Amino acid sequence: MEEIALEFTVNGKKSVLTVPARMTLLHLLRERLGLTGTKEGCGVGDCGACTVLLDGEAVNACLVMAGSLQGKKVVTIEALNDNGPDPLQKAFLEEGAVQCGFCTPGMILSAKALLDKNPSPSREEIRRALAGNLCRCTGYQKIIAAVARAAQSHVSS
């Protein structure tokens, strides 16, 4: 199996790895880097459980080939805990938007991508930003409320 050498940044730290050419970003994160916050749900890009930020854009890690990472920046859910819980994580807890937690990392990173670009989104913009993320436990109203709360707390701080 062909291997490729990569140099990229994950959660602010430079990574230099040699990986199989057919490895996905999802498997690289989980198996090679031990970053297990990124979950594999469907494996075909439908559920959003594997959402990470790639150069600031929310992407499904199960669809991104590791070979495309050269020189790029990846942010996983683990990065949001560097200085205590992120305001998005706090808002998810305060709004009761977390149950089993399987979809939560992807939801939070999709919301982060939105808030980084638009700090004051409407509820409709929040819905659109989260459209690629499925939740089977909480329903979406509490999740949308959590993102709106995080946006509001960001604006008022």
VOPAGU-2260 file (C-alpha; in pm, 1 decimal, decimal comma):
REM VOPAGU-2260
SITE   aa  ch    i         X         Y         Z
SITE  MET   A    0       0,0       0,0       0,0
SITE  GLU   A    1     131,9     340,8     -98,1
SITE  GLU   A    2     227,0     575,1     186,2
SITE  ILE   A    3     250,9     951,2     185,2
SITE  ALA   A    4     443,1    1193,0     405,6
SITE  LEU   A    5     239,8    1480,7     546,9
SITE  GLU   A    6     311,6    1797,6     736,8
SITE  PHE   A    7       9,3    1980,1     878,8
SITE  THR   A    8    -119,9    2140,1    1198,8
SITE  VAL   A    9    -370,6    1982,5    1436,4
SITE  ASN   A   10    -509,0    2191,6    1721,0
SITE  GLY   A   11    -220,1    2433,9    1690,9
SITE  LYS   A   12      53,0    2167,3    1695,3
SITE  LYS   A   13     261,4    2072,6    1394,4
SITE  SER   A   14     228,5    1708,4    1285,5
SITE  VAL   A   15     461,5    1519,6    1056,3
SITE  LEU   A   16     335,8    1172,1     966,6
SITE  THR   A   17     361,8     904,7     702,8
SITE  VAL   A   18      22,7     745,1     639,8
SITE  PRO   A   19    -141,5     512,3     389,4
SITE  ALA   A   20    -257,5     705,6      83,1
SITE  ARG   A   21    -612,8     578,8     130,1
SITE  MET   A   22    -642,9     683,6     494,5
SITE  THR   A   23    -914,8     935,4     578,4
SITE  LEU   A   24    -871,4    1232,0     807,8
SITE  LEU   A   25   -1114,8    1064,6    1048,6
SITE  HIS   A   26    -898,4     755,0    1084,5
SITE  LEU   A   27    -578,2     958,9    1098,6
SITE  LEU   A   28    -716,5    1163,2    1389,0
SITE  ARG   A   29    -850,7     865,2    1582,7
SITE  GLU   A   30    -590,4     597,1    1509,0
SITE  ARG   A   31    -267,1     789,4    1457,8
SITE  LEU   A   32    -317,3    1092,4    1681,6
SITE  GLY   A   33    -548,5     950,7    1950,5
SITE  LEU   A   34    -801,1    1232,0    1905,6
SITE  THR   A   35   -1115,8    1032,4    1968,2
SITE  GLY   A   36   -1356,8    1324,5    2007,8
SITE  THR   A   37   -1416,9    1300,3    1633,4
SITE  LYS   A   38   -1671,2    1020,8    1593,1
SITE  GLU   A   39   -1748,7     789,5    1304,2
SITE  GLY   A   40   -2121,6     771,5    1251,5
SITE  CYS   A   41   -2224,6     682,7     899,5
SITE  GLY   A   42   -1884,7     689,9     725,2
SITE  VAL   A   43   -2037,1     847,3     412,6
SITE  GLY   A   44   -2076,4    1214,7     505,5
SITE  ASP   A   45   -2445,8    1209,9     593,9
SITE  CYS   A   46   -2449,7    1243,3     974,2
SITE  GLY   A   47   -2185,6    1504,8    1063,8
SITE  ALA   A   48   -2056,9    1316,0    1371,4
SITE  CYS   A   49   -1704,6    1340,6    1227,0
SITE  THR   A   50   -1714,6    1717,2    1163,1
SITE  VAL   A   51   -1386,4    1900,3    1216,7
SITE  LEU   A   52   -1257,9    2236,4    1098,5
SITE  LEU   A   53   -1017,6    2229,8     804,8
SITE  ASP   A   54    -866,4    2572,1     745,0
SITE  GLY   A   55   -1168,9    2716,6     927,6
SITE  GLU   A   56   -1434,7    2529,6     726,7
SITE  ALA   A   57   -1656,6    2259,6     875,5
SITE  VAL   A   58   -1587,6    1933,0     689,4
SITE  ASN   A   59   -1679,2    1567,9     731,0
SITE  ALA   A   60   -1351,5    1401,1     827,9
SITE  CYS   A   61   -1477,4    1069,2     689,2
SITE  LEU   A   62   -1476,4    1220,5     338,4
SITE  VAL   A   63   -1139,2    1399,9     352,9
SITE  MET   A   64    -840,9    1198,5     240,2
SITE  ALA   A   65    -531,9    1240,1     455,2
SITE  GLY   A   66    -325,5    1324,8     147,2
SITE  SER   A   67    -513,2    1653,9     110,7
SITE  LEU   A   68    -388,7    1778,4     449,2
SITE  GLN   A   69     -44,0    1895,3     337,7
SITE  GLY   A   70      11,6    2241,7     487,6
SITE  LYS   A   71    -342,6    2267,4     624,8
SITE  LYS   A   72    -481,1    2341,3     972,3
SITE  VAL   A   73    -719,0    2099,0    1142,1
SITE  VAL   A   74    -917,7    2180,4    1456,2
SITE  THR   A   75   -1093,0    1905,9    1651,6
SITE  ILE   A   76   -1322,8    1923,2    1952,2
SITE  GLU   A   77   -1023,7    1863,7    2179,8
SITE  ALA   A   78    -888,2    2210,7    2092,6
SITE  LEU   A   79   -1192,4    2378,5    2244,9
SITE  ASN   A   80   -1095,1    2263,1    2594,5
SITE  ASP   A   81    -749,0    2420,8    2600,2
SITE  ASN   A   82    -849,2    2698,4    2841,0
SITE  GLY   A   83   -1150,3    2537,9    3007,8
SITE  PRO   A   84   -1484,8    2477,0    2840,5
SITE  ASP   A   85   -1554,3    2682,5    2529,2
SITE  PRO   A   86   -1861,2    2913,0    2540,7
SITE  LEU   A   87   -2030,3    2681,6    2288,9
SITE  GLN   A   88   -1974,3    2381,6    2515,8
SITE  LYS   A   89   -2111,0    2576,6    2813,6
SITE  ALA   A   90   -2416,0    2684,1    2614,2
SITE  PHE   A   91   -2486,5    2324,5    2506,0
SITE  LEU   A   92   -2483,7    2219,1    2871,5
SITE  GLU   A   93   -2691,8    2515,5    2989,8
SITE  GLU   A   94   -2957,3    2457,3    2722,6
SITE  GLY   A   95   -2973,2    2079,9    2774,2
SITE  ALA   A   96   -2858,4    2026,2    2414,1
SITE  VAL   A   97   -2649,2    1721,4    2505,4
SITE  GLN   A   98   -2779,7    1374,2    2573,4
SITE  CYS   A   99   -2575,3    1079,7    2450,5
SITE  GLY   A  100   -2304,9    1318,3    2325,8
SITE  PHE   A  101   -2219,0    1124,3    2009,8
SITE  CYS   A  102   -2317,2    1404,4    1770,5
SITE  THR   A  103   -2214,6    1687,0    2002,0
SITE  PRO   A  104   -1851,9    1738,1    1889,0
SITE  GLY   A  105   -1960,5    1769,3    1526,4
SITE  MET   A  106   -2250,2    1998,6    1616,7
SITE  ILE   A  107   -2024,1    2223,2    1820,3
SITE  LEU   A  108   -1760,6    2246,8    1547,0
SITE  SER   A  109   -2022,8    2322,4    1281,2
SITE  ALA   A  110   -2156,9    2594,4    1511,7
SITE  LYS   A  111   -1804,4    2725,6    1572,5
SITE  ALA   A  112   -1743,7    2755,0    1197,4
SITE  LEU   A  113   -2066,2    2956,0    1171,8
SITE  LEU   A  114   -1992,8    3183,5    1468,4
SITE  ASP   A  115   -1636,3    3246,3    1351,4
SITE  LYS   A  116   -1778,2    3384,6    1025,9
SITE  ASN   A  117   -2103,1    3531,4    1160,2
SITE  PRO   A  118   -2101,3    3612,7    1532,7
SITE  SER   A  119   -2471,2    3710,3    1532,4
SITE  PRO   A  120   -2654,5    3453,2    1319,6
SITE  SER   A  121   -3030,6    3431,5    1294,0
SITE  ARG   A  122   -3201,8    3108,8    1398,7
SITE  GLU   A  123   -3248,4    3027,1    1029,9
SITE  GLU   A  124   -2874,2    3073,0     967,8
SITE  ILE   A  125   -2802,0    2844,1    1263,2
SITE  ARG   A  126   -3040,2    2582,0    1121,4
SITE  ARG   A  127   -2867,9    2597,7     782,6
SITE  ALA   A  128   -2520,8    2572,0     937,4
SITE  LEU   A  129   -2624,4    2260,7    1133,3
SITE  ALA   A  130   -2817,7    2099,2     846,6
SITE  GLY   A  131   -2539,3    1845,5     786,2
SITE  ASN   A  132   -2540,8    1724,4    1147,3
SITE  LEU   A  133   -2789,1    1464,9    1268,3
SITE  CYS   A  134   -2898,4    1416,2    1629,5
SITE  ARG   A  135   -3105,4    1118,5    1732,2
SITE  CYS   A  136   -3153,0    1212,2    2099,2
SITE  THR   A  137   -3222,7    1575,9    2178,3
SITE  GLY   A  138   -3405,7    1710,1    1879,9
SITE  TYR   A  139   -3281,0    2030,4    1732,9
SITE  GLN   A  140   -3456,7    2308,9    1924,9
SITE  LYS   A  141   -3223,4    2289,6    2225,0
SITE  ILE   A  142   -2919,0    2270,4    1997,5
SITE  ILE   A  143   -3029,4    2579,3    1804,5
SITE  ALA   A  144   -3099,6    2756,1    2135,0
SITE  ALA   A  145   -2750,5    2665,4    2257,2
SITE  VAL   A  146   -2584,1    2813,0    1949,2
SITE  ALA   A  147   -2798,5    3126,5    1980,7
SITE  ARG   A  148   -2700,5    3152,5    2350,1
SITE  ALA   A  149   -2330,4    3119,1    2265,8
SITE  ALA   A  150   -2367,0    3386,9    1998,9
SITE  GLN   A  151   -2543,9    3617,9    2245,0
SITE  SER   A  152   -2283,3    3565,4    2516,5
SITE  HIS   A  153   -2007,3    3632,4    2262,4
SITE  VAL   A  154   -2173,6    3958,2    2156,8
SITE  SER   A  155   -2225,2    4076,0    2515,8
SITE  SER   A  156   -1873,2    3993,5    2637,1
